[in-house]
Structures are given as C-alpha cells and as structure tokens.
Amino acid sequence: MARPLQLAGLAIGLVGLALQFAITMPASIAAGRTVLGSVLFYFSFFTILTNIGVVLVYLAASRDAKSGLLGLFSSARARGGVAVAIALVMIVYATILAPLWQPEGLFLLCDVLLHYVAPTLYLAWWLAAGADGSTRWSDIPYWVAYPLLYLIYALARAPIAGEVPYPFLDIATKGATSVALSALTMTLLFLVLCVIAVIADHGISSFRKAARPN
C-alpha cells in the first residue's frame, strides 16, 4: 500500500497547492494586494508551507535523495516532523477554523484537499512506510522549531502587512493575552503530537519486526 499512497498523496498535494495558488492570486489582487503581496500572502499560511513539506518528503522518497533540498526531507526526522505538522493542520482546521467560514466552489475543493485528504494520505503513508523506528526524543526540539519560527514570522509580518493568516493570531482584535494563550495551546498540542509520533514510530517498527517470519 505504501507506493499507491505515496503517488496519490503526491498528486493530491501538487494539485491542491497549484489550484490554491491559481485561485488565491486573482482573489488577493482583487482585494487590493500587489502581485508580490499576493504571493507573500499565499505563502504566509502554515497549511501551505506544511503541504509543501509533504510534497518534498514524497519527492525525496521517490528519488531516494541524499543531497540538496530533497536530501533535507529524506531523513526519518523530516518524515516524522512533517507528520506531526500536517496532523496539526488537520486538527486545528477541523476544530477551530472550519466553523468560521463556508468556502464554495474551488475554494471548498482546495480546503478539502489540503486540510483533510492530503494530511490523511500522508499520515497513512508515514505509518505504512515512513515510520521505521529511527525517530528519537531528541528530534522533538527540531520539530517544535518549525511552528515557533512560523509564529514569529506571522506576528512580525502582521504590523507590516496589516493582516494575519489566522484569526487567533490577531493581536489587534483578540488582544495580546488571547493570542499568547492560543499560541501556548497550539504549542502544547504540537508537543503532544510529537510524543505520539515517536511512540507510534517505535511501536510500528517493533510490530513489523515481531511479525517477520523467522
């Protein structure tokens, strides 16, 4: 099942990202942003960045990359970190963001592809092939660095761009305390997912070894 999941996940990821870019650009320009501002707006979302990471892991696995950009996404640490991040994408969207708006047409299709289908396929692929018992507890600080750096970027961009990618990061309307609590909650959730990922990685590896015929 690993190969079909990888191919399906890669196709869904590429289609979802390309389609989201194609519909975001004209809508963003119509809203008053410049072309460059619209490109930066597209890449300001944790969902987009994480789905790009998913695609890069698939490509690294398919080409057995050892160096260059894809080489960075070929390690067990990268595969596990992306699994945690894409799980966070799905959970946060389903529980917090989805009730806040009702997308239609192609926007709805992109939402489903990038927030539900792509994460589900990647997690299934990771459990089937990517998890090999190689992750370590020492990987967690590296994994946590990603959402923390993203948080710093999003908050630093807010006063310059006059907008935030997610409403729970809007200090102007929510207040600093509310944003800090939201950030802390997301970080704690991410840490819990990190622990689950390491345990799952080692558990699946042990199960495979035990199931092998002697």
C-alpha positions in Angstrom: 0.0 0.0 0.0 2.9 2.4 0.5 3.6 3.1 -3.1 0.0 3.9 -4.1 -0.4 6.1 -1.0 2.8 7.9 -1.9 1.7 8.5 -5.5 -1.8 9.5 -4.6 -0.5 11.8 -1.9 2.0 13.5 -4.2 -0.7 14.0 -6.9 -3.2 15.4 -4.4 -0.6 17.7 -2.8 0.6 19.1 -6.1 -3.0 19.6 -7.4 -4.2 21.2 -4.2 -1.2 23.6 -3.9 -1.3 24.6 -7.6 -5.1 25.1 -7.6 -5.0 27.1 -4.4 -2.3 29.3 -5.9 -4.4 29.8 -9.1 -7.5 30.9 -7.2 -5.8 32.8 -4.4 -3.8 35.1 -6.7 -6.7 36.8 -8.6 -8.8 37.0 -5.4 -5.9 38.5 -3.5 -5.2 41.1 -6.2 -8.9 41.9 -6.4 -8.8 42.6 -2.7 -6.1 45.3 -3.2 -2.8 43.4 -2.7 0.0 43.7 -5.2 1.2 40.7 -7.2 4.2 40.4 -4.8 1.9 40.9 -1.8 -0.4 38.2 -3.1 2.4 35.7 -3.5 3.6 36.5 0.1 0.0 36.2 1.3 -0.2 32.7 -0.3 3.0 31.6 1.4 2.0 33.0 4.8 -0.2 30.1 5.7 1.0 27.2 7.8 -1.2 24.9 5.8 0.5 25.8 2.5 4.0 25.6 3.9 3.3 22.2 5.6 1.7 20.8 2.5 4.8 21.9 0.5 6.8 19.9 3.1 4.6 16.9 2.5 5.3 17.1 -1.3 9.0 17.4 -0.7 9.1 14.3 1.5 7.3 12.3 -1.2 9.7 13.5 -3.8 12.7 12.8 -1.6 11.4 9.2 -1.0 10.6 8.6 -4.7 14.1 9.7 -5.8 16.0 8.3 -2.8 17.5 11.8 -2.5 20.6 12.2 -0.3 21.7 15.7 -1.0 20.3 19.1 -2.0 16.9 20.4 -0.9 15.3 17.0 -1.3 18.0 15.5 0.8 16.9 17.6 3.7 13.5 15.9 3.5 14.7 12.3 3.2 15.6 11.6 6.8 13.4 9.9 9.4 13.5 13.2 11.4 12.0 15.1 8.5 9.3 12.5 7.8 8.3 12.4 11.4 8.3 16.2 11.8 6.1 16.6 8.7 3.7 14.0 10.0 3.3 16.0 13.3 2.9 19.3 11.4 0.3 18.0 8.9 -1.6 16.4 11.8 -1.7 19.7 13.5 -3.0 21.3 10.3 -5.9 18.9 10.1 -6.8 19.1 13.8 -6.7 22.9 14.0 -8.6 23.4 10.8 -11.3 20.9 11.7 -11.8 22.1 15.3 -11.2 25.9 15.1 -11.1 27.3 11.6 -13.6 25.3 9.6 -16.6 26.7 11.5 -15.5 30.3 10.9 -16.2 30.3 7.1 -18.1 28.5 4.4 -16.0 28.2 1.3 -17.6 27.4 -2.0 -16.6 26.0 -5.4 -12.9 25.7 -5.9 -12.1 27.2 -2.6 -14.1 24.4 -0.9 -12.3 21.8 -3.0 -8.9 23.2 -2.0 -9.9 23.2 1.6 -10.8 19.6 1.5 -7.7 18.5 -0.4 -5.2 20.5 1.7 -6.8 20.1 5.1 -8.2 16.6 5.1 -7.2 14.5 2.1 -3.5 15.4 1.9 -3.0 15.0 5.7 -4.9 11.7 5.8 -2.9 10.3 2.9 0.4 11.4 4.3 -0.2 10.0 7.8 -1.3 6.7 6.3 1.8 6.6 4.1 4.1 7.5 7.1 2.6 4.8 9.2 2.9 2.3 6.3 6.4 3.2 5.1 7.9 6.3 6.6 7.9 5.2 10.3 10.8 2.9 10.7 11.8 3.3 14.4 14.5 5.8 13.6 13.0 8.8 15.3 14.4 9.9 18.6 13.2 12.0 21.5 16.0 14.4 20.6 14.1 15.1 17.3 11.3 16.9 19.1 13.2 20.2 19.6 13.9 20.3 15.9 10.2 19.6 15.1 9.0 22.3 17.5 11.3 24.9 15.9 9.2 24.9 12.8 5.9 26.1 14.3 7.7 28.5 16.6 9.6 30.1 13.7 6.3 30.3 11.8 4.7 32.0 14.8 7.5 34.6 15.0 7.2 35.2 11.2 3.4 35.6 11.3 3.4 38.0 14.2 6.3 40.0 12.8 4.5 40.2 9.4 1.2 41.4 10.9 2.0 45.1 11.5 3.8 45.3 8.1 1.1 43.6 6.1 -1.8 44.8 8.2 -3.2 41.2 8.4 -2.6 37.8 10.0 -3.1 34.4 8.3 -5.3 33.1 11.1 -7.8 35.0 13.3 -6.4 33.6 16.6 -3.1 35.3 15.9 -4.7 38.8 15.5 -3.4 40.8 18.4 -5.3 43.9 17.2 -8.7 42.3 17.7 -8.1 39.5 20.1 -5.5 41.1 22.3 -2.0 40.0 23.3 -3.2 37.8 26.1 -5.6 35.8 23.9 -3.0 35.4 21.2 -0.4 34.2 23.7 -2.9 31.7 25.1 -3.7 30.4 21.6 0.0 30.1 20.8 0.7 28.3 24.0 -2.3 25.9 23.4 -1.1 25.2 19.8 2.5 24.6 21.1 1.3 22.1 23.8 -0.9 20.3 21.2 2.1 20.1 18.9 4.2 18.7 21.7 1.6 16.0 22.5 1.6 15.1 18.8 5.4 14.9 18.8 5.3 12.4 21.7 2.6 10.3 19.9 4.7 10.3 16.7 7.8 9.0 18.4 5.9 6.3 20.3 4.0 5.3 17.1 7.2 5.2 15.1 8.9 2.8 17.5 5.7 0.8 18.1 5.1 0.2 14.4 8.8 -0.7 13.9 8.7 -3.2 16.8 5.4 -4.7 15.5 6.9 -5.2 12.0 10.0 -6.9 13.4 7.9 -9.2 15.6 5.6 -10.1 12.6 8.5 -11.1 10.4 8.8 -14.9 9.9 12.0 -16.3 11.5 
